[in-house]
């Protein structure tokens, strides 16, 4: 996961989001927290449904995600590039910790990129 995090943080600086001035003005810290909530929920779907793919997440986009499509597609690709390990029988606490770390990664990435792209 460390290589992926480094790659994604470097790539996030290259992310180009086309937006109108009115869209840019509507972004605030609450918007970025909501993006983090969404990313954490999407990671949970990825963990719980091994057949779910990037396209499934993109098809679920609501109006906000469609408006800033390139940002949300970038985050979805990062989430679905994470390899989710199947649970190891008898190690429930370790499995929970791994899943919690994956959710935290998704939230942090979404919030960090949001702040840099929309508030920075």
Secondary structure by P-SEA (a helix, b strand, c coil): caaaaaaaaaaaaabbbbbcaaaaaaccaaaaaaaaaaaaaaaaaaaacccccaaaaaaacccccccaaaaaaaaaaaaaacccccccccaaaaaaaaaaaaaaaaaaaaaaaaaacccc
